[in-house]
Amino acid sequence: MASKRQLKKDVIAEVMRLFDEALIIRSVADSEAMQRELEDLMDDIMVFTDDTLRRIDHPDGKDNPALVRSYYRALRQHIAENATHISDRLDQFIEGL
């Protein structure tokens, strides 16, 4: 299993990429409604980041290695799904430009 530190670095790198993409799209957005929606999306990204980093630090079943492995496996799946969902939302904004 990878370390918590490496998992945090991976999450932060992915979130930074998504957040930067949202900032770029917001800078070229022509309507205020789209800019507000992008700001809401950036807020969602920040909440996702905080929640995920908190979950990395506090796994379920500390004393049972099998439970810890399954916890991190599920957490990685959760991270991948949410990153894909946010990326899809950003793609919709790009199509709207």
LUMLO-175491 format. One record per atom (N, C-alpha, C, O): residue number from 1; residue in three letters; atom name; y, z, x. Coordinates in nm, 3 decimals. Last residue first. Layout:
BEGIN
<site NUM ALA CA <Y Z X>>,
...
//
This chain:
BEGIN
<site 97 LEU N <2.712 -2.410 -1.887>>,
<site 97 LEU CA <2.832 -2.459 -1.818>>,
<site 97 LEU C <2.834 -2.607 -1.830>>,
<site 97 LEU O <2.926 -2.671 -1.779>>,
<site 96 GLY N <2.469 -2.356 -1.996>>,
<site 96 GLY CA <2.585 -2.355 -2.085>>,
<site 96 GLY C <2.713 -2.403 -2.020>>,
<site 96 GLY O <2.811 -2.432 -2.088>>,
<site 95 GLU N <2.300 -2.347 -1.779>>,
<site 95 GLU CA <2.289 -2.461 -1.871>>,
<site 95 GLU C <2.408 -2.471 -1.963>>,
<site 95 GLU O <2.446 -2.581 -2.004>>,
<site 94 ILE N <2.382 -2.100 -1.682>>,
<site 94 ILE CA <2.406 -2.220 -1.601>>,
<site 94 ILE C <2.398 -2.344 -1.690>>,
<site 94 ILE O <2.479 -2.436 -1.676>>,
<site 93 PHE N <2.287 -1.932 -1.881>>,
<site 93 PHE CA <2.430 -1.942 -1.858>>,
<site 93 PHE C <2.464 -2.067 -1.779>>,
<site 93 PHE O <2.565 -2.133 -1.807>>,
<site 92 GLN N <2.013 -1.970 -1.844>>,
<site 92 GLN CA <2.074 -2.009 -1.972>>,
<site 92 GLN C <2.225 -2.022 -1.958>>,
<site 92 GLN O <2.286 -2.111 -2.017>>,
<site 91 ASP N <1.981 -1.856 -1.593>>,
<site 91 ASP CA <1.960 -2.000 -1.608>>,
<site 91 ASP C <2.021 -2.051 -1.739>>,
<site 91 ASP O <2.073 -2.162 -1.744>>,
<site 90 LEU N <2.016 -1.587 -1.659>>,
<site 90 LEU CA <2.116 -1.654 -1.575>>,
<site 90 LEU C <2.104 -1.805 -1.586>>,
<site 90 LEU O <2.205 -1.876 -1.587>>,
<site 89 ARG N <1.782 -1.548 -1.805>>,
<site 89 ARG CA <1.911 -1.533 -1.872>>,
<site 89 ARG C <2.022 -1.599 -1.791>>,
<site 89 ARG O <2.112 -1.661 -1.849>>,
<site 88 ASP N <1.597 -1.584 -1.598>>,
<site 88 ASP CA <1.598 -1.677 -1.712>>,
<site 88 ASP C <1.730 -1.669 -1.787>>,
<site 88 ASP O <1.785 -1.771 -1.829>>,
<site 87 SER N <1.658 -1.361 -1.443>>,
<site 87 SER CA <1.677 -1.494 -1.387>>,
<site 87 SER C <1.681 -1.600 -1.498>>,
<site 87 SER O <1.761 -1.694 -1.492>>,
<site 86 ILE N <1.576 -1.160 -1.618>>,
<site 86 ILE CA <1.718 -1.169 -1.580>>,
<site 86 ILE C <1.748 -1.307 -1.524>>,
<site 86 ILE O <1.853 -1.365 -1.554>>,
<site 85 HIS N <1.299 -1.218 -1.623>>,
<site 85 HIS CA <1.378 -1.218 -1.746>>,
<site 85 HIS C <1.528 -1.233 -1.715>>,
<site 85 HIS O <1.598 -1.310 -1.781>>,
<site 84 THR N <1.231 -1.180 -1.355>>,
<site 84 THR CA <1.214 -1.312 -1.417>>,
<site 84 THR C <1.298 -1.323 -1.543>>,
<site 84 THR O <1.361 -1.426 -1.567>>,
<site 83 ALA N <1.281 -0.907 -1.335>>,
<site 83 ALA CA <1.355 -1.001 -1.250>>,
<site 83 ALA C <1.346 -1.143 -1.306>>,
<site 83 ALA O <1.444 -1.217 -1.303>>,
<site 82 ASN N <1.092 -0.809 -1.519>>,
<site 82 ASN CA <1.236 -0.793 -1.545>>,
<site 82 ASN C <1.319 -0.886 -1.459>>,
<site 82 ASN O <1.419 -0.939 -1.507>>,
<site 81 GLU N <0.850 -0.884 -1.392>>,
<site 81 GLU CA <0.882 -0.931 -1.527>>,
<site 81 GLU C <1.032 -0.921 -1.556>>,
<site 81 GLU O <1.091 -1.015 -1.610>>,
<site 80 ALA N <0.867 -0.747 -1.147>>,
<site 80 ALA CA <0.857 -0.893 -1.150>>,
<site 80 ALA C <0.896 -0.948 -1.287>>,
<site 80 ALA O <0.968 -1.048 -1.295>>,
<site 79 ILE N <0.874 -0.480 -1.236>>,
<site 79 ILE CA <0.984 -0.535 -1.157>>,
<site 79 ILE C <0.984 -0.687 -1.164>>,
<site 79 ILE O <1.088 -0.749 -1.185>>,
<site 78 HIS N <0.622 -0.462 -1.360>>,
<site 78 HIS CA <0.745 -0.437 -1.436>>,
<site 78 HIS C <0.866 -0.499 -1.365>>,
<site 78 HIS O <0.950 -0.563 -1.428>>,
<site 77 GLN N <0.457 -0.498 -1.138>>,
<site 77 GLN CA <0.452 -0.593 -1.249>>,
<site 77 GLN C <0.578 -0.583 -1.334>>,
<site 77 GLN O <0.635 -0.684 -1.376>>,
<site 76 ARG N <0.525 -0.268 -0.994>>,
<site 76 ARG CA <0.552 -0.400 -0.936>>,
<site 76 ARG C <0.551 -0.508 -1.044>>,
<site 76 ARG O <0.633 -0.600 -1.042>>,
<site 75 LEU N <0.426 -0.077 -1.175>>,
<site 75 LEU CA <0.569 -0.083 -1.144>>,
<site 75 LEU C <0.607 -0.217 -1.084>>,
<site 75 LEU O <0.710 -0.274 -1.119>>,
<site 74 ALA N <0.153 -0.124 -1.162>>,
<site 74 ALA CA <0.223 -0.146 -1.289>>,
<site 74 ALA C <0.374 -0.157 -1.266>>,
<site 74 ALA O <0.441 -0.237 -1.330>>,
<site 73 ARG N <0.116 -0.049 -0.896>>,
<site 73 ARG CA <0.077 -0.183 -0.939>>,
<site 73 ARG C <0.150 -0.218 -1.069>>,
<site 73 ARG O <0.204 -0.328 -1.083>>,
<site 72 TYR N <0.196 0.216 -0.904>>,
<site 72 TYR CA <0.277 0.120 -0.828>>,
<site 72 TYR C <0.241 -0.024 -0.863>>,
<site 72 TYR O <0.327 -0.112 -0.859>>,
<site 71 TYR N <-0.013 0.317 -1.068>>,
<site 71 TYR CA <0.127 0.334 -1.105>>,
<site 71 TYR C <0.214 0.230 -1.034>>,
<site 71 TYR O <0.296 0.163 -1.097>>,
<site 70 SER N <-0.240 0.262 -0.921>>,
<site 70 SER CA <-0.223 0.193 -1.048>>,
<site 70 SER C <-0.078 0.204 -1.097>>,
<site 70 SER O <-0.027 0.111 -1.159>>,
<site 69 ARG N <-0.188 0.435 -0.702>>,
<site 69 ARG CA <-0.203 0.290 -0.682>>,
<site 69 ARG C <-0.181 0.214 -0.813>>,
<site 69 ARG O <-0.111 0.113 -0.815>>,
<site 68 VAL N <-0.187 0.682 -0.836>>,
<site 68 VAL CA <-0.067 0.636 -0.766>>,
<site 68 VAL C <-0.073 0.486 -0.743>>,
<site 68 VAL O <0.026 0.416 -0.763>>,
<site 67 LEU N <-0.450 0.699 -0.925>>,
<site 67 LEU CA <-0.341 0.694 -1.022>>,
<site 67 LEU C <-0.212 0.643 -0.958>>,
<site 67 LEU O <-0.137 0.569 -1.021>>,
<site 66 ALA N <-0.580 0.711 -0.679>>,
<site 66 ALA CA <-0.609 0.601 -0.770>>,
<site 66 ALA C <-0.498 0.586 -0.874>>,
<site 66 ALA O <-0.457 0.475 -0.908>>,
<site 65 PRO N <-0.489 0.953 -0.565>>,
<site 65 PRO CA <-0.450 0.824 -0.506>>,
<site 65 PRO C <-0.477 0.705 -0.598>>,
<site 65 PRO O <-0.402 0.607 -0.595>>,
<site 64 ASN N <-0.360 1.226 -0.715>>,
<site 64 ASN CA <-0.472 1.134 -0.731>>,
<site 64 ASN C <-0.432 0.995 -0.678>>,
<site 64 ASN O <-0.351 0.927 -0.740>>,
<site 63 ASP N <-0.129 1.371 -0.696>>,
<site 63 ASP CA <-0.248 1.422 -0.628>>,
<site 63 ASP C <-0.367 1.326 -0.633>>,
<site 63 ASP O <-0.465 1.346 -0.560>>,
<site 62 LYS N <0.064 1.238 -0.852>>,
<site 62 LYS CA <0.082 1.252 -0.707>>,
<site 62 LYS C <-0.046 1.291 -0.633>>,
<site 62 LYS O <-0.067 1.249 -0.520>>,
<site 61 GLY N <0.095 1.110 -1.114>>,
<site 61 GLY CA <-0.034 1.145 -1.052>>,
<site 61 GLY C <-0.027 1.159 -0.902>>,
<site 61 GLY O <-0.106 1.096 -0.831>>,
<site 60 ASP N <0.367 0.879 -1.095>>,
<site 60 ASP CA <0.279 0.965 -1.175>>,
<site 60 ASP C <0.152 0.994 -1.095>>,
<site 60 ASP O <0.107 0.910 -1.018>>,
<site 59 PRO N <0.640 0.884 -0.855>>,
<site 59 PRO CA <0.520 0.826 -0.916>>,
<site 59 PRO C <0.445 0.929 -1.001>>,
<site 59 PRO O <0.458 1.050 -0.981>>,
<site 58 HIS N <0.944 0.865 -0.785>>,
<site 58 HIS CA <0.870 0.967 -0.860>>,
<site 58 HIS C <0.748 0.907 -0.930>>,
<site 58 HIS O <0.751 0.882 -1.050>>,
<site 57 ASP N <1.064 0.652 -0.653>>,
<site 57 ASP CA <1.061 0.784 -0.588>>,
<site 57 ASP C <0.972 0.885 -0.657>>,
<site 57 ASP O <0.928 0.982 -0.595>>,
<site 56 ILE N <1.048 0.446 -0.835>>,
<site 56 ILE CA <0.979 0.433 -0.707>>,
<site 56 ILE C <0.963 0.570 -0.642>>,
<site 56 ILE O <0.859 0.599 -0.583>>,
<site 55 ARG N <1.219 0.528 -1.038>>,
<site 55 ARG CA <1.075 0.525 -1.064>>,
<site 55 ARG C <0.994 0.512 -0.935>>,
<site 55 ARG O <0.882 0.562 -0.928>>,
<site 54 ARG N <1.465 0.492 -0.914>>,
<site 54 ARG CA <1.424 0.627 -0.956>>,
<site 54 ARG C <1.273 0.632 -0.978>>,
<site 54 ARG O <1.207 0.730 -0.941>>,
<site 53 LEU N <1.466 0.218 -0.889>>,
<site 53 LEU CA <1.468 0.300 -0.768>>,
<site 53 LEU C <1.427 0.444 -0.799>>,
<site 53 LEU O <1.362 0.509 -0.718>>,
<site 52 THR N <1.468 0.149 -1.164>>,
<site 52 THR CA <1.357 0.111 -1.078>>,
<site 52 THR C <1.352 0.196 -0.952>>,
<site 52 THR O <1.245 0.242 -0.912>>,
<site 51 ASP N <1.714 0.249 -1.255>>,
<site 51 ASP CA <1.588 0.294 -1.315>>,
<site 51 ASP C <1.470 0.266 -1.223>>,
<site 51 ASP O <1.382 0.351 -1.206>>,
<site 50 ASP N <1.895 0.104 -1.094>>,
<site 50 ASP CA <1.890 0.251 -1.090>>,
<site 50 ASP C <1.757 0.304 -1.143>>,
<site 50 ASP O <1.696 0.393 -1.083>>,
<site 49 THR N <1.831 -0.162 -1.175>>,
<site 49 THR CA <1.821 -0.118 -1.035>>,
<site 49 THR C <1.807 0.033 -1.026>>,
<site 49 THR O <1.718 0.084 -0.958>>,
<site 48 PHE N <1.888 -0.159 -1.448>>,
<site 48 PHE CA <1.753 -0.191 -1.403>>,
<site 48 PHE C <1.732 -0.141 -1.260>>,
<site 48 PHE O <1.626 -0.086 -1.228>>,
<site 47 VAL N <2.162 -0.112 -1.433>>,
<site 47 VAL CA <2.075 -0.013 -1.498>>,
<site 47 VAL C <1.930 -0.034 -1.453>>,
<site 47 VAL O <1.859 0.062 -1.424>>,
<site 46 MET N <2.241 -0.352 -1.307>>,
<site 46 MET CA <2.264 -0.223 -1.241>>,
<site 46 MET C <2.177 -0.112 -1.301>>,
<site 46 MET O <2.124 -0.028 -1.228>>,
<site 45 ILE N <2.168 -0.539 -1.500>>,
<site 45 ILE CA <2.109 -0.545 -1.366>>,
<site 45 ILE C <2.125 -0.412 -1.295>>,
<site 45 ILE O <2.031 -0.364 -1.231>>,
<site 44 ASP N <2.336 -0.465 -1.709>>,
<site 44 ASP CA <2.190 -0.453 -1.726>>,
<site 44 ASP C <2.119 -0.455 -1.591>>,
<site 44 ASP O <2.022 -0.383 -1.569>>,
<site 43 ASP N <2.579 -0.539 -1.594>>,
<site 43 ASP CA <2.553 -0.398 -1.625>>,
<site 43 ASP C <2.404 -0.372 -1.642>>,
<site 43 ASP O <2.352 -0.271 -1.595>>,
<site 42 MET N <2.538 -0.812 -1.588>>,
<site 42 MET CA <2.551 -0.741 -1.461>>,
<site 42 MET C <2.532 -0.591 -1.481>>,
<site 42 MET O <2.476 -0.523 -1.394>>,
<site 41 LEU N <2.539 -0.859 -1.864>>,
<site 41 LEU CA <2.418 -0.885 -1.787>>,
<site 41 LEU C <2.422 -0.813 -1.653>>,
<site 41 LEU O <2.321 -0.760 -1.608>>,
<site 40 ASP N <2.805 -0.798 -1.917>>,
<site 40 ASP CA <2.698 -0.718 -1.980>>,
<site 40 ASP C <2.567 -0.736 -1.905>>,
<site 40 ASP O <2.492 -0.640 -1.885>>,
<site 39 GLU N <2.921 -1.003 -1.772>>,
<site 39 GLU CA <2.946 -0.865 -1.731>>,
<site 39 GLU C <2.844 -0.770 -1.792>>,
<site 39 GLU O <2.801 -0.674 -1.728>>,
<site 38 LEU N <2.831 -1.218 -1.925>>,
<site 38 LEU CA <2.785 -1.204 -1.787>>,
<site 38 LEU C <2.810 -1.063 -1.733>>,
<site 38 LEU O <2.729 -1.011 -1.658>>,
<site 37 GLU N <2.974 -1.168 -2.157>>,
<site 37 GLU CA <2.828 -1.167 -2.162>>,
<site 37 GLU C <2.770 -1.151 -2.021>>,
<site 37 GLU O <2.672 -1.080 -2.001>>,
<site 36 ARG N <3.234 -1.204 -2.060>>,
<site 36 ARG CA <3.192 -1.073 -2.112>>,
<site 36 ARG C <3.041 -1.062 -2.116>>,
<site 36 ARG O <2.985 -0.957 -2.082>>,
<site 35 GLN N <3.222 -1.478 -1.995>>,
<site 35 GLN CA <3.248 -1.379 -1.890>>,
<site 35 GLN C <3.207 -1.240 -1.934>>,
<site 35 GLN O <3.150 -1.164 -1.854>>,
<site 34 MET N <3.188 -1.587 -2.248>>,
<site 34 MET CA <3.081 -1.601 -2.149>>,
<site 34 MET C <3.099 -1.501 -2.036>>,
<site 34 MET O <3.002 -1.445 -1.986>>,
<site 33 ALA N <3.434 -1.519 -2.357>>,
<site 33 ALA CA <3.312 -1.469 -2.420>>,
<site 33 ALA C <3.196 -1.477 -2.320>>,
<site 33 ALA O <3.115 -1.384 -2.311>>,
<site 32 GLU N <3.615 -1.663 -2.210>>,
<site 32 GLU CA <3.612 -1.517 -2.192>>,
<site 32 GLU C <3.486 -1.458 -2.253>>,
<site 32 GLU O <3.436 -1.356 -2.204>>,
<site 31 SER N <3.500 -1.965 -2.051>>,
<site 31 SER CA <3.540 -1.887 -2.168>>,
<site 31 SER C <3.529 -1.737 -2.140>>,
<site 31 SER O <3.447 -1.692 -2.060>>,
<site 30 ASP N <3.420 -2.071 -1.807>>,
<site 30 ASP CA <3.548 -2.112 -1.862>>,
<site 30 ASP C <3.592 -2.028 -1.981>>,
<site 30 ASP O <3.711 -2.021 -2.010>>,
<site 29 ALA N <3.286 -1.956 -1.501>>,
<site 29 ALA CA <3.278 -1.959 -1.647>>,
<site 29 ALA C <3.416 -1.986 -1.705>>,
<site 29 ALA O <3.516 -1.932 -1.658>>,
<site 28 VAL N <3.302 -1.919 -1.233>>,
<site 28 VAL CA <3.324 -2.056 -1.281>>,
<site 28 VAL C <3.316 -2.067 -1.433>>,
<site 28 VAL O <3.336 -2.175 -1.489>>,
<site 27 SER N <3.252 -1.649 -1.205>>,
<site 27 SER CA <3.375 -1.703 -1.147>>,
<site 27 SER C <3.404 -1.845 -1.194>>,
<site 27 SER O <3.520 -1.888 -1.196>>,
<site 26 ARG N <3.002 -1.618 -1.320>>,
<site 26 ARG CA <3.118 -1.562 -1.389>>,
<site 26 ARG C <3.247 -1.621 -1.335>>,
<site 26 ARG O <3.342 -1.641 -1.411>>,
<site 25 ILE N <2.844 -1.736 -1.123>>,
<site 25 ILE CA <2.852 -1.800 -1.255>>,
<site 25 ILE C <2.975 -1.749 -1.330>>,
<site 25 ILE O <3.044 -1.826 -1.396>>,
<site 24 ILE N <2.884 -1.547 -0.921>>,
<site 24 ILE CA <2.924 -1.687 -0.900>>,
<site 24 ILE C <2.940 -1.757 -1.034>>,
<site 24 ILE O <3.037 -1.830 -1.056>>,
<site 23 LEU N <2.772 -1.318 -1.036>>,
<site 23 LEU CA <2.913 -1.321 -0.997>>,
<site 23 LEU C <2.964 -1.463 -0.980>>,
<site 23 LEU O <3.076 -1.494 -1.020>>,
<site 22 ALA N <2.505 -1.399 -1.065>>,
<site 22 ALA CA <2.584 -1.369 -1.184>>,
<site 22 ALA C <2.734 -1.371 -1.152>>,
<site 22 ALA O <2.814 -1.420 -1.232>>,
<site 21 GLU N <2.435 -1.419 -0.795>>,
<site 21 GLU CA <2.429 -1.539 -0.879>>,
<site 21 GLU C <2.514 -1.518 -1.005>>,
<site 21 GLU O <2.585 -1.609 -1.048>>,
<site 20 ASP N <2.458 -1.151 -0.724>>,
<site 20 ASP CA <2.545 -1.252 -0.662>>,
<site 20 ASP C <2.549 -1.379 -0.744>>,
<site 20 ASP O <2.655 -1.440 -0.761>>,
<site 19 PHE N <2.248 -1.046 -0.878>>,
<site 19 PHE CA <2.385 -1.003 -0.903>>,
<site 19 PHE C <2.485 -1.102 -0.843>>,
<site 19 PHE O <2.586 -1.134 -0.906>>,
<site 18 LEU N <2.024 -1.167 -0.761>>,
<site 18 LEU CA <2.055 -1.191 -0.902>>,
<site 18 LEU C <2.201 -1.156 -0.934>>,
<site 18 LEU O <2.268 -1.229 -1.007>>,
<site 17 ARG N <2.044 -1.063 -0.500>>,
<site 17 ARG CA <2.042 -1.207 -0.522>>,
<site 17 ARG C <2.082 -1.241 -0.666>>,
<site 17 ARG O <2.163 -1.330 -0.690>>,
<site 16 MET N <2.025 -0.791 -0.553>>,
<site 16 MET CA <2.148 -0.844 -0.492>>,
<site 16 MET C <2.157 -0.995 -0.512>>,
<site 16 MET O <2.264 -1.048 -0.539>>,
<site 15 VAL N <1.764 -0.779 -0.646>>,
<site 15 VAL CA <1.874 -0.747 -0.737>>,
<site 15 VAL C <2.005 -0.801 -0.682>>,
<site 15 VAL O <2.088 -0.852 -0.758>>,
<site 14 GLU N <1.622 -0.841 -0.413>>,
<site 14 GLU CA <1.609 -0.926 -0.532>>,
<site 14 GLU C <1.726 -0.904 -0.627>>,
<site 14 GLU O <1.781 -0.999 -0.682>>,
<site 13 ALA N <1.701 -0.628 -0.246>>,
<site 13 ALA CA <1.726 -0.768 -0.206>>,
<site 13 ALA C <1.720 -0.861 -0.326>>,
<site 13 ALA O <1.805 -0.949 -0.340>>,
<site 12 ILE N <1.606 -0.409 -0.390>>,
<site 12 ILE CA <1.749 -0.423 -0.368>>,
<site 12 ILE C <1.783 -0.567 -0.328>>,
<site 12 ILE O <1.885 -0.621 -0.371>>,
<site 11 VAL N <1.329 -0.455 -0.375>>,
<site 11 VAL CA <1.397 -0.450 -0.504>>,
<site 11 VAL C <1.546 -0.474 -0.486>>,
<site 11 VAL O <1.605 -0.552 -0.561>>,
<site 10 ASP N <1.288 -0.440 -0.098>>,
<site 10 ASP CA <1.255 -0.562 -0.170>>,
<site 10 ASP C <1.327 -0.568 -0.305>>,
<site 10 ASP O <1.379 -0.672 -0.344>>,
<site 9 LYS N <1.365 -0.175 -0.048>>,
<site 9 LYS CA <1.437 -0.285 0.016>>,
<site 9 LYS C <1.412 -0.416 -0.057>>,
<site 9 LYS O <1.505 -0.495 -0.076>>,
<site 8 LYS N <1.169 -0.041 -0.197>>,
<site 8 LYS CA <1.309 -0.027 -0.233>>,
<site 8 LYS C <1.391 -0.141 -0.173>>,
<site 8 LYS O <1.478 -0.197 -0.240>>,
<site 7 LEU N <0.943 -0.115 -0.050>>,
<site 7 LEU CA <0.953 -0.155 -0.189>>,
<site 7 LEU C <1.099 -0.146 -0.236>>,
<site 7 LEU O <1.146 -0.234 -0.308>>,
<site 6 GLN N <1.000 0.012 0.192>>,
<site 6 GLN CA <0.994 -0.134 0.188>>,
<site 6 GLN C <1.005 -0.185 0.045>>,
<site 6 GLN O <1.069 -0.287 0.020>>,
<site 5 ARG N <0.990 0.282 0.108>>,
<site 5 ARG CA <1.112 0.228 0.169>>,
<site 5 ARG C <1.113 0.075 0.162>>,
<site 5 ARG O <1.215 0.015 0.128>>,
<site 4 LYS N <0.731 0.316 0.029>>,
<site 4 LYS CA <0.836 0.324 -0.072>>,
<site 4 LYS C <0.964 0.260 -0.019>>,
<site 4 LYS O <1.036 0.192 -0.092>>,
<site 3 SER N <0.510 0.079 0.192>>,
<site 3 SER CA <0.584 0.204 0.183>>,
<site 3 SER C <0.688 0.197 0.071>>,
<site 3 SER O <0.728 0.090 0.025>>,
<site 2 ALA N <0.221 -0.077 0.049>>,
<site 2 ALA CA <0.347 -0.080 0.123>>,
<site 2 ALA C <0.421 0.051 0.102>>,
<site 2 ALA O <0.396 0.123 0.006>>,
<site 1 MET N <-0.117 0.000 0.084>>,
<site 1 MET CA <0.000 0.000 0.000>>,
<site 1 MET C <0.125 0.000 0.089>>,
<site 1 MET O <0.131 0.069 0.191>>,
//
